[in-house]
Amino acid sequence: MRYSSFLMERPRRLDPSALEAWCDAHPGWELHGTDALVRTFALADFASALAFVVRIGCHAEKRDHHPDIELGWGRARVRWSTHDAGGITSLDLELAELTDMLAG
């Protein structure tokens, strides 16, 4: 764990009604219970999908918060969750919105 992680308070799990409202405002994202926020992105080809995943990874590393990513030809499935909080937090919502921006 990085030194900076000790200094920052980790976000807490969000209420299910807040998650549903967020998903209603962000088409394409789905809840898997209250444990994870998932979206599959369609991309032009494997190289485009890989580049997208690398961009997500660079931002995730800067925030010390990493998604589960499934990469395939012309697609990337991104799953945000805060494991130590036991579900979805504000950090996941923030990074899901960033993921949408990176997708264009």
C-alpha positions, 0 to 999 in steps of 0.5 A, spaced: 500 500 500 502 506 498 504 512 503 499 516 500 493 511 501 494 511 509 493 519 509 486 518 505 480 516 508 477 511 503 470 512 501 464 508 503 459 504 500 453 508 497 446 507 498 442 502 493 437 508 491 443 513 490 446 507 485 439 506 481 439 514 480 446 514 478 445 509 473 438 512 470 443 518 469 448 514 465 446 510 460 450 503 459 452 502 466 449 496 470 449 494 477 451 488 479 447 488 486 450 493 490 457 490 489 459 493 482 458 497 476 459 494 469 459 497 462 461 493 456 464 498 451 464 497 443 470 499 439 472 499 432 477 493 433 482 490 438 487 495 437 482 500 439 480 496 445 487 495 448 488 503 447 482 504 451 484 499 456 491 502 457 488 509 458 483 507 463 489 503 467 493 510 467 488 514 470 486 508 475 493 507 477 494 515 478 488 514 483 490 508 486 483 504 484 483 499 479 477 496 475 476 489 473 477 489 465 475 484 460 478 485 453 476 482 447 476 484 439 472 490 439 470 490 446 472 492 453 468 490 459 469 495 465 467 493 472 468 498 478 467 496 485 471 498 492 473 491 495 475 494 501 468 498 502 464 491 500 461 495 494 460 501 490 462 508 492 463 515 490 470 513 487 467 508 483 462 513 480 467 518 479 471 513 475 466 510 471 464 517 469 471 518 467 471 511 463 465 514 459 469 520 457 475 516 455 471 512 451 468 518 447 
